[in-house]
Amino acid sequence: MHKPAGDAPSAPPPSVLTKPADSASACPYVPPTEAQKEPSAGSPSYISKLNPLNYMPKSISNQRDHDEQSVDLPLDREPSTIPRGDGQGNWEYPSPQQMYNAMLRKGYTDTPAEHVESMVAVHNFLNEGAWEEIVQWERRFSAGLKRGWQVCKKGEENAGFLAELLARKDAIAANTDTKDPSLVRFMGRPSELTPKARMLQVMGWLYPSKYETEPPFDRHDWFVRRVHPDGTEREKRYVIDYYSGPPEETGEPVFYLDVRPAVDGPLDAAERVVRWGGDVWWRASGGIVRDELAKLQK
């Protein structure tokens, strides 16, 4: 896994998400010992196959249907903050019971039922973080590359606020509401490394002191409906690499999400270059120093 401090060759660096330790769903499971002959709840393949976004269909049974289940699992479904592309509200995560039933239906009969609830909570948390990153990309570029550069040249620390401010100004000028992106569909592709992940693997072999060779434990492709200020729409694909990092000293698990537009055409590549180049320009031109001096003068 690449370092979070900017060693990756393209920006922005992965977002660091730490599951809050005081949350009731902060990974309370204890991984089984080798003597128990069960899959580790923290192993990449185990985490990947438990991702709730792979099991969204409403047709999944929400009842305890199998004798293999050793504990009762919650039946409540947690709503997400991710708007559906069809306009029918937000996506809804499956309940732990639905998740367990889906796992058994797909042939994962060795899944310990007592691990499912905590893993669903972790992945719900990760998917919310991934969506927030996509929203940040959309706020920067839904109005075009020129607007994207106008925002990104102020550096990553200022771009989010500036993008939202300009979007609100556009909405006021057009006498309309701001149009948020929505998730049309998604694909879980944990066995297929993205080109960037492959490149980071190679860099890890060549420069082990700077890069690590741990691959992402999951990969998703999310298809997002982008709404431009003039009301026109475009479907855009994003790729998400999910990395796990060493836990905090307090025991909280740490995850890195690398979220960026898929390079399906020149415009997609340009957006990635503009966001990376804007931040480089801001730092190289002394933007951080100017900001600090301006704060001292106030």
Helices and strands as residue ranges (DSSP letters): E 15-18, G 34-36, H 44-49, G 52-54, E 79-83, E 90-92, H 96-105, H 113-141, H 145-152, H 156-174, E 182-188, H 195-206, E 218-227, E 233-245, E 254-261, H 266-284, H 287-297
